[in-house]
Amino acid sequence: MARLFYGWVVVAGAFVVLFVAYGAQYAFGVFFAALLDEFHWSRAGLSGAFSLYAFAYCVFGFPAGRLTDFWGPRRVIAAGGCFLGFALAGMAAVSRLWEPYLLYGVVAAMGMGTAYVPCNATVVKWFVRQRGLAVGIASSGASVGTVVLPPLAQALVDAVGWRTAYVVFGVGVLLLVNLIALVMRRDPESLGLHPDGADRPMPATAAGGDASWPLSRAARTPAFWLLGAAFSATWIPVFIPLVHIVRFGRDLGLTPLVAASVLSALGVGAVAGRLAMGAVSDRIGRRATVAVAMALQAAAFVGFAVVQSPGPLYATAFAFGYSYGAISTLFTAIVGDFFGREQAGTLVGVLFAMAGSMGGWGPVIAGAIHDAWGTYALAFALSAGFNILAMVLLLLCRPPRAAPAAFAVPTPGDFARTSRSE
């Protein structure tokens, strides 16, 4: 019997970490409704705490990625589990609006910054040929968490109150993330292995192989900035449904538990998007796959703008989740394809800090639009426009053609492989 390639153990570990971290993150929509009911804060005011969180955790992704390249993922992920767990438990004691900004917007963000980038950048280092499938499976943990944990949060809130529910979530995150961090290893070379379990190293000049693009060199390529701009545009509005969908559902007349289950429909779609589109991207190319996902996400935002009943709301949430899951999954894979494995943590961290932090604007702007006009329609229409812009920018992007000077000039066959990996 063939021995299991340890890279799949890393994938499983990343799956669990992202399940816990993102499931807890997107349960914010449940707690958002409970906090509004108790304290009667404005939607824009409370949304600002999540917006600060979304901005900060993306910014913290840069040092997290850098430290992952230097230290490996174990210590970085474990430290993040402590920050996130303590912050969630601390949310049980809030009574003034500035406290969620500190606990959730800053401390929880420090913890969350050590989930997405270290987990996905580490998976990128373990795989080349099956990179899309591997990051799709690992990232689907985030979506499964979105399916499972928001309804669990609502059930806990109904049973024991939102304060106790926050304590349960905080303790659970702290314990599980620190336990799973133990299985995470830096790269296959640290165990005397090669990517994908191959018998020999991949040639350095092959697309997505071991060619090293340090940040100073990558940042001088048009591809680096076009990728950053494209993902910035798609991520500006990405958190709007994830924060506001529960309250939006209640505005349509749904009960709190049914409205929370709309997040589960979104999560089911994201699982499907991550798994299906990750594998598809290994065959048809990363750019084409992400462009299709961006077009679908634009259509989903149009759907949110016009939906009036539960059935179409569930279908639209599923479509949004499918596209969101595909885009967020393939971001790290496309960075690895363009710039290689060695500096993946640093490069993913920088681009995620630059592009992902833009997502902090969406929820607070959407909340302000609703507070002013009593509807989210304008916010959803603008969100669709941002995704069309993102698709155009991505299609203009091409992988850098020249290998770093330290390596041999690629052969024509290498360029053929590059075009297939886009």
N, C-alpha and C positions, 0 to 999 in steps of 0.2 A: 504493500500500500504506500502510495506516495505521501511524503511528509507535507503537512500543511505549511504553506509559505507564511512566515510570521507577519508579513504585510497585512494579511487578512485579520490577524489578531489586532493589529493597530487600527484597521478599519472598524472592527467591532468596538474597540475602546472609544474611538472618536464618535461612533454612533451613540453610545450611551451618554457620553459627556454632553453632546449636543442635544440629545433627548431631554436631559435634565435641565440644562441651561436655557434652551429656547422654549421648552414647555413652560418653565417658570416665567420667562420673559413675556410670552404672549398671554399668560394668565392675567397680565396687567389690565387687559380689557375688562375682565370680571371685577377686579379690585377697583378699577376706575369707576365703574357704575356704583359700587358699594360706597366708595369715598364721596362721590357726588351726592348720594342719597343722605349720607350722615352729616356732611359738613356744608353742603350747598355752595361749594366753590364753582366758579365758572368753568366751562369745558376748556376754554383756551388756557386758563390759569393752571388747571391740573394737567392738561396735555403738555404744558411746558416742561413738567418734570420728566415726562417720557422723551420729549424732544432733546432735552439736555442729556439724558441717558444715551439716546441714539447717537448724538453727536460725539459724546465723550467716549463711549465704548469703541467706536470706530477709530478715534484718535489714539486710544490706548492700544489698539491693535498693532500700531507701528513698533513701540518698544516691546510688546509681547512677541511679535514676529522676530525682532532682532535678538531678543533673549533666547528664543527657541533655537535660532541658528547657532548661538554660542553655547547654551547650557543643555539643549535638548528639551523636549516637551514636558517631562515629568514634573519638575519643580515649578515650571510656569503655570501649568494647568492646576496643580494642587494649590498654589497660592491664590489663583483666581477663584477656586471653589470656596476658599475661606472668605474672601472679600464678598462674593455674591451671597453666600449663605448668611453671613452676619448682617448684610444689608437688608435682606428680605425679612429676617427675623426682627430686625430693628424697626421695620415698617409697622409692626404691630403697635408701636407706642406713639405714632404720629398724631398730632392734634392741630398743628398749624401748617399753613401751606408751604412754608419754606423748608419744612422737614423732609417731605418727599424729594425736594430738589437736592438736598444734601445726601440723604440715604440712598435713594434710587438713582438720582441723576449723576452722582459722583461715585459713591462707594460701590454700588452694584455695577456701574459701568466699568470700574477697574477690574472687577471679577469677570464680567462678560467679555471684555477685551482679550482675555486669555483663553477663550473658548473657540470662537470661530477661526481666528487666524492660526493659532498653534495647531489645532486639530487638522484643519484642511491643508495647511502648508506641510505638515508631517506626512499626511497621506500622499500628497503630490510627490514627495521625495521617495516614497516606496514603490511608485508605479510610473510607467511610461506608456507601454502599449495598452494597458487596461485602465488608464488614468481616469477617463470619463466615467466608467462603470464604478471604479473604486470611490471616487469622490461623491458619486451619486448615492451609493449605499451609505457611506459615512454621513453625508449631509441629510439623508432622509431621516436620521435620528431627530433632527430639529423639527421636521414636519410631523413625525409620529408623536413627539412631545406636544406639538400644537393640537393634535387630535385628542390626546388623552388628558393632559393636565388642565386646560381651561374648564371643561365640565367637572373635573374633580375639584378644582378650586371653587366652582359655583356650589357644588354639593357641600363642601366644607363650610363655605360662607353661610349657606342656609342652615347647616346643622349646628355649628359652633361659633359663628360670627367671623367677620373678616380679620379680626386681630389674631385669633387663635390659628386661623387658616394660614396667615403669613408666617407664624412661628413654625408650623408644620412644614411649610415649603422651605423655609430657611434651613432648618435642621436637616431635612432630606437632601438638599443641594450640597451642603457642607460635607456630609458623610459619603454620599455616592461619588461625587466628583473626586474627592481625595482617594477613594478606594480605586477607582478606575484609572487614575493617573499613573498608577504603578505599572500598568502594562504598556504604556506608551514609550516607544524607543525612537531615537533621533532619525535614523535612516537605515537602509539594509546593510550598508558598509559597517555599521557599528556592531553587527552580529556576523560579519564575514559573509554577507549575502550580496546579491545584486538585484536591481529593480525587477519586479514581476517574477522573481524567483528564477531568473535566467542563469545559465551556467557561466556566463562571462559578462563583463561590463558592456553597456551600449557604447558605440563609438561616440567620442566627444562632439563630433560635428553633426550628429543626427539631431533633427528637430526634437526638442524636448528631452534630449539626453543629458550628458554631464557638462555641456558647455556652460561656462560661468559668465554671467552678466552681472557684475557688481552694480550697485545703485548708481554710482557716478557715471557709468557708461550707459546703462539702460535709460537714464533720464535724459540722455542726449538724442534719443531716437523719437521720431514722430509717433511710433506705435505706443510708447509709454503714455504719452499725453492724450492721444486719441482714446486709448482704453480708459484712462481716468475720466475723460469728459463723457464718454458714452455711459459708463456705469454711474457717474454722478447724476446724469439726467434721469436714468431709470430709477435711481434710489431716492431722489428728492421726495417723491410721493409714496414710496413703498410702504411706509409704516402707517399711512392713513387708515386703511381698512383694519389693520391689526390692532390699532388703538380704539378706533371709533365704531367698529362694526357691531359690537354688543349693544351700545347705546343706540346706534342707527336701527338695529333690529327692533329694539323696544319702541322706538319712535314709530315703527310700522305696526305696532300692536302685539308683538311677540312677548311671551312671558320671559322673565329673566333667564331661566334654565334653557329654554328653546333658543333665545337670542345668543346665549353662550355657545350653544351647539353649532351655530353658524361658523364659529372659529374652527370647530372640528371639521366641517365641510371644507373649509379653506386648507386645513392641515392634510386632509385626505388627498386633495388635489396636489398639494406640494409634494407628498410622498410619491405620487404617480409621476409628477413632473421631474423630480430628481432622478428617479430610477430609470424612467423611459428615456428622457432626453439626455441623461448622462451616457447611456449605452449608445443612443443614436449618434451622439457627437463623436464617438470613436469611429463611426463609419462615414458620416457625411461631412464632418468638420465642425469645429467649435464655433466659428463665427456665424455660419449659416444657421446652426441650431439656436444660438442665442438671439439672432435677429428674428427668427420665427417666434420665439418666446416673448420678445419685446412687443411684437405686433399683437400677440394674443393678450398681453397685459393691457395694452391700450384699449382693446375691445372690451376687456373686463371692466375697466374704469367707466367706459361709456355705459355698460350694463348697470353698474351701481348708480349712475346718474338718473336712470329711467325706471329702475325696478320699483314695484309697488306692493308686492305680495311675497309670502315666504318661499314658494317654490322657485320662482326666478332668482330670489336672493341666494338660496342655496346653490343653484347652478352657477351664478355669477361668482360666488365665493370660491367654488371649486375651480373655475377657470382662472381666477386670479391666483389661487394657490399653486396651480399647475405651472403657470408662467413664472411666478415668483420663485418657486422651488428650482426650476431649471436655470434661471438667471443667476441666483445666488450660488448654486452648485458649480456652474461652469466658469464663474469668475476666477476661482483659484486655478482651475485646469488650464484656462487660456493663458494665464500669466505664466504657468509652468511651461506650456508649449512655446511661448514666445521667447522666454528668457532662461530656460533650463531649471534644474533642480537645486543647484548648490546654494543659491541665495534666495530660494523661494520664500522663506519666512520673512525676510527683510522686504522684498519687493511686494509680496502680497500685503504685508503690513502697511507699507507706504501708500499703495494704491487704495487699500481699504480705508485708511485714515482720510485720504483725500476725497474719495468718492462716497464711501459709506456714511461719513459724517454729514453729508448733505441731507441724509434722511431725517435728521433732527428737525428740519424746517417743516416738513409735511404735516405732522399731527397738530402743531400749534397753529399753523396757518389755517388748516381745515377747521379747527375749533373756533378760531376767530371769525371765519366766514360763516359758520353756523350761528355763532352768537349774534352776528350782525344781521343775517338774512333769514335765519330759521331753517336753513336747508344746506345740505352738503353738495348740491348739484354743481355749483361752480367749481368747487374743489376737485370733484371727480373729473370734470371736463378738462381742467388744467392738467391734471395727472395724465390723462390720455395723451395730451399734446407733448408732455415731457417724454413719454415713451416712444412716440414717433420720432422725435428728435434723437433719442438715444439710438434707435435702430439705424438712422441715417449715418450717425457718427461711427457706429461700429462697422458698417459696411464700407466706410472709407478707410478703415484701419487694415494694415497689412503687417505680418510679422517682420522683424528686422532681418535683412538679408545677409548682413556681414557677421560672421562669427567674431568673437573677441580675438585680439591680435595674438594672444598666447596660444591659439589653436590653429590647426591647419585650415587652409581655405577649403570650404565645402566643395564636393563634387556635384555635377549635375544631378546625380541620383539623390544626393542629400536634399537638393532644392525641390525635387519631386516629392520627397517625403514631407518636406515642410509644407508644401501646398496642400497635401492631403490632411495635414494635422490642423489646419486652420479652423 
